[in-house]
Amino acid sequence: MTKVKDLTVDEFKTLIEETVEQKLLELVSDPDQGLEMRKEVIARLKRGTAREQRGNKAISARDAAKKLGLDW
């Protein structure tokens, strides 16, 4: 196994770049990409969209937390 002390400066820079790139991809990628949504979830989203189109506005997460007695 190669040790960091045995790397050249360019090899070390490349290692850091690859590590940072990999971590950034982990942080910004969608872990659910490619998965199918359950029928119940799709139906719920459609109902919510229909309510909003009829003029019923959704409440903010902050207001929902307040109604539940939670600190936001």
C-alpha positions in Angstrom: 0.0 0.0 0.0 1.3 3.4 -1.0 1.7 5.9 1.8 1.2 9.6 1.6 4.8 10.3 2.4 5.8 8.3 -0.7 3.7 10.4 -3.1 5.1 13.2 -5.3 3.6 16.6 -4.9 1.6 16.1 -8.1 0.3 12.7 -7.0 -0.7 14.2 -3.7 -2.6 17.1 -5.4 -4.4 14.6 -7.7 -5.4 12.5 -4.7 -6.8 15.6 -2.9 -8.6 16.7 -6.0 -10.2 13.3 -6.5 -11.2 13.0 -2.9 -12.8 16.5 -2.9 -14.6 15.8 -6.1 -15.9 12.5 -4.8 -17.2 14.1 -1.6 -18.9 16.9 -3.4 -20.7 14.5 -5.7 -21.9 12.6 -2.6 -23.2 15.8 -1.1 -25.0 17.1 -4.1 -26.2 14.0 -5.8 -29.7 12.6 -5.3 -29.6 9.3 -3.5 -33.1 8.4 -4.7 -32.3 9.0 -8.4 -33.5 6.1 -10.5 -35.9 4.8 -7.8 -39.6 4.6 -8.5 -42.1 6.4 -6.4 -44.8 4.5 -4.7 -48.3 5.0 -6.1 -49.5 6.4 -2.7 -46.8 9.1 -2.9 -47.7 10.0 -6.5 -51.4 10.3 -5.5 -50.6 12.5 -2.5 -48.5 14.8 -4.6 -51.3 15.1 -7.2 -53.8 15.9 -4.4 -51.6 18.5 -3.0 -51.0 20.1 -6.4 -54.8 20.1 -7.1 -55.5 21.8 -3.8 -52.9 24.4 -4.5 -54.4 25.1 -8.0 -57.8 25.6 -6.4 -56.3 28.3 -4.2 -55.6 26.4 -1.0 -52.1 27.4 0.0 -49.7 25.1 1.8 -48.4 26.3 5.1 -44.7 26.7 5.7 -42.6 24.2 7.5 -42.1 26.8 10.2 -45.8 27.3 10.7 -46.4 23.5 10.7 -43.7 23.1 13.4 -45.3 25.9 15.4 -48.7 24.2 15.2 -47.2 21.0 16.5 -45.4 22.8 19.3 -42.0 22.2 17.9 -39.0 24.7 17.9 -37.9 25.5 14.4 
